Amino acid sequence: MGAVRRRPTGGSRVRISARSAVVDGVLAPVTVRVDDRLITAVEPYADPRADVVLDTGVLTAGLVDVQINGAFGVDFAAAEDADWDAVAAQLPSTGVTSFQPTLITAPLPRLIAGLDTATEARDRQEDGPYARILGVHLEGPWLAPLKRGVHEAKYLAEPTQAAVDTLMSAVGFDILTTLTLAPELPGALDAIKRLSDAGVTVSIGHTNATAVQVEAAADAGAGLVTHIFNAQRGLAHREPGVPGAALADSRYRVGLIADLHHVAAEICTLIFRAAPGRVVLVTDAIAAAGMPAGSYVLAGIPVELGDDGVPRNADGTIAGSALTLDQAVRNMLGLGMPLPTVIDAASRVPADAVARPDLGRIAVGARADLVHWTEDFHPARTWVDGREIPALADTGVGRV
């Protein structure tokens, strides 16, 4: 077991004042009152007598990453206790206060074991200096072979009733929070309904579905698209494919890897304009995130991070990303997108996508997860549950 560091017991009651904050989609001065981990008041002015006064930069809600395979040299599929703790300790430095560790295609027993490991990590990290584990995102194994990306073909399967039974009987549904599947597979619509009825966010991805099949998936309960435009039937003027159907259907939120490699800058901007309030910025990060160019592993698959910052497998297929969520924010701001819109896509919208209305917003009753950004939009200070997460240099925790 890795060493557990508890968050300080003091400091649960605090007033944080900022001359500029993103609240309800606008920039305004604000004073936030925190008591027992929750925001208990949001006052529309900056109070110089507050416990924490932020005269520069911007205060926002904490970021929520709903698709992250690993980071800082750690692959969640093979991580030890200390590795899980290391990633959760370092993510607040990128502004992330909540995240869904993501496990890609593997035999179902191995994925179930990974869910158990994630449960142990979440319980172990309770009250420690960590970003919050929301639950696990299973990306596979019920994916379309034609759009598998780097997922290993030998492990792909169909969501039969027996397979869904095995998964649902083996795990507690507070740890399985999102599942990506291809809705055109035999049995997929029944699986979507069963999973969504059980409270799991079902996302369509790695799919060759037509627009009609995308609509049918939403009818069955799907509400998210995994990394839009990547590993899915593309947009055409007579067959809208997955992107066209999802952007046109207000029931879908769309995950976007805004590293400007997975999706061109012009298309990133178009996605925001086509689906206002429905864009979910994700990293799809692998162990290479936050690390130098070199060799890494994604669920046992060798991956090379080149000087261009894009990880690829042996045949050149892009394998996740080396993106951090704060960089995704900076990338979209650099394209001229409004600050409140971008912050919303990295906080409130992903939180809503996984049914966590208590996260990703500065509002009364929400968890007191906050980020103070510098003028050039780098996270300077981060709070989880109203307690500031110390810089790693001050704690010695989380270095890999």
Rosetta blueprint (number, residue, H / E / L):
1 M L
2 G L
3 A L
4 V L
5 R L
6 R L
7 R L
8 P L
9 T L
10 G L
11 G L
12 S L
13 R E
14 V E
15 R E
16 I E
17 S E
18 A E
19 R E
20 S E
21 A E
22 V E
23 V E
24 D L
25 G L
26 V E
27 L E
28 A E
29 P E
30 V E
31 T E
32 V E
33 R E
34 V E
35 D E
36 D L
37 R L
38 L E
39 I E
40 T E
41 A E
42 V E
43 E E
44 P L
45 Y L
46 A L
47 D L
48 P L
49 R L
50 A L
51 D L
52 V E
53 V E
54 L E
55 D L
56 T L
57 G L
58 V E
59 L E
60 T E
61 A E
62 G L
63 L E
64 V E
65 D E
66 V E
67 Q E
68 I E
69 N L
70 G E
71 A E
72 F L
73 G L
74 V E
75 D E
76 F H
77 A H
78 A H
79 A L
80 E L
81 D H
82 A H
83 D H
84 W H
85 D H
86 A H
87 V H
88 A H
89 A H
90 Q H
91 L H
92 P H
93 S H
94 T H
95 G L
96 V E
97 T E
98 S E
99 F E
100 Q E
101 P E
102 T E
103 L E
104 I E
105 T L
106 A L
107 P L
108 L H
109 P H
110 R H
111 L H
112 I H
113 A H
114 G H
115 L H
116 D H
117 T H
118 A H
119 T H
120 E H
121 A H
122 R H
123 D H
124 R H
125 Q H
126 E L
127 D L
128 G L
129 P L
130 Y L
131 A L
132 R E
133 I E
134 L L
135 G L
136 V E
137 H E
138 L E
139 E E
140 G L
141 P L
142 W L
143 L L
144 A L
145 P H
146 L H
147 K H
148 R L
149 G L
150 V L
151 H L
152 E L
153 A H
154 K H
155 Y H
156 L L
157 A L
158 E L
159 P L
160 T L
161 Q H
162 A H
163 A H
164 V H
165 D H
166 T H
167 L H
168 M H
169 S H
170 A H
171 V L
172 G L
173 F L
174 D L
175 I L
176 L E
177 T E
178 T E
179 L E
180 T E
181 L E
182 A L
183 P L
184 E L
185 L L
186 P L
187 G L
188 A H
189 L H
190 D H
191 A H
192 I H
193 K H
194 R H
195 L H
196 S H
197 D H
198 A L
199 G L
200 V L
201 T E
202 V E
203 S E
204 I E
205 G L
206 H L
207 T E
208 N L
209 A L
210 T L
211 A H
212 V H
213 Q H
214 V H
215 E H
216 A H
217 A H
218 A H
219 D H
220 A H
221 G L
222 A L
223 G L
224 L E
225 V E
226 T L
227 H L
228 I L
229 F L
230 N L
231 A L
232 Q E
233 R L
234 G L
235 L L
236 A L
237 H L
238 R L
239 E L
240 P L
241 G H
242 V H
243 P H
244 G H
245 A H
246 A H
247 L H
248 A H
249 D L
250 S L
251 R L
252 Y L
253 R E
254 V E
255 G E
256 L E
257 I E
258 A L
259 D L
260 L L
261 H L
262 H L
263 V L
264 A L
265 A H
266 E H
267 I H
268 C H
269 T H
270 L H
271 I H
272 F H
273 R H
274 A H
275 A L
276 P L
277 G L
278 R L
279 V E
280 V E
281 L E
282 V E
283 T L
284 D L
285 A E
286 I L
287 A L
288 A L
289 A L
290 G L
291 M L
292 P L
293 A L
294 G E
295 S E
296 Y E
297 V E
298 L E
299 A L
300 G L
301 I E
302 P E
303 V E
304 E E
305 L E
306 G L
307 D L
308 D L
309 G L
310 V L
311 P E
312 R E
313 N L
314 A L
315 D L
316 G L
317 T L
318 I E
319 A L
320 G L
321 S E
322 A L
323 L L
324 T L
325 L H
326 D H
327 Q H
328 A H
329 V H
330 R H
331 N H
332 M H
333 L H
334 G H
335 L L
336 G L
337 M L
338 P L
339 L H
340 P H
341 T H
342 V H
343 I H
344 D H
345 A H
346 A H
347 S L
348 R H
349 V H
350 P H
351 A H
352 D H
353 A H
354 V L
355 A L
356 R L
357 P L
358 D L
359 L L
360 G L
361 R L
362 I L
363 A L
364 V L
365 G L
366 A L
367 R E
368 A L
369 D L
370 L E
371 V E
372 H E
373 W E
374 T L
375 E L
376 D L
377 F L
378 H L
379 P E
380 A E
381 R E
382 T E
383 W E
384 V E
385 D L
386 G L
387 R E
388 E E
389 I L
390 P L
391 A L
392 L H
393 A H
394 D H
395 T H
396 G L
397 V L
398 G L
399 R L
400 V L
